[in-house]
Structures are given as structure tokens and as C-alpha cells.
Amino acid sequence: MGSILEALQSLASKNSAFAMEDWRAIASEARAGSAPAQYIVATAFEGLGDFTQARDWYKRSATQQYRPAVLRLAVLQSGSDNIVHC
């Protein structure tokens, strides 16, 4: 794994609520520093089982105090999954 767009395409195949153009916009926003978009990218990587990339993107988002990312990152770092995903 590695490509943000690949991760989002995989997520898009599971969630048809957004068009591919929407996912491209999310990827662009994440690269530009949007905390909510970075969180979405992180969840995409986590869904693919790429926890290294997921942690990286959660950290980027959490650094900006985006609460869902802060919470999810804490769960990943603890090795526990007892918290409902945000």
C-alpha cells in the first residue's frame, strides 16, 4: 500500500455514497493539511490493514487536535480496540 488514492478507491468500493471525484478531493485536502481529510485517509489505510500508514495519517490529523484522530491514535498505540470507531 502507499498511495492515498488507492486506499480511498478501496474505501469508495465499500461506500458508494461518494463519487471518485470526491475521494480525489479528500486526498488533495489531506495532502494540503486538512485534519478531517487526513482522518478519512487514515481510516482508509486502517481498513486496508496498513496500520503504519494509518498511524502516520492519524498523527498528522491528531497534531492539529482533531479529536476523532486523537482518540483513534490512542487506541492504535495502546494495542486495544475497545473503543467504538469514531
C-alpha positions, 0 to 999 in steps of 0.5 A, a space after each residue: 500500500 502507499 498511495 492515498 488514492 488507492 486506499 480511498 478507491 478501496 474505501 469508495 468500493 465499500 461506500 458508494 455514497 461518494 463519487 471518485 471525484 470526491 475521494 480525489 478531493 479528500 486526498 488533495 485536502 489531506 495532502 494540503 493539511 486538512 485534519 478531517 481529510 487526513 482522518 478519512 485517509 487514515 481510516 482508509 489505510 486502517 481498513 486496508 490493514 496498513 496500520 503504519 500508514 494509518 498511524 502516520 495519517 492519524 498523527 498528522 490529523 491528531 497534531 492539529 487536535 482533531 479529536 476523532 484522530 486523537 482518540 483513534 491514535 490512542 487506541 492504535 498505540 495502546 494495542 486495544 480496540 475497545 473503543 467504538 470507531 469514531 
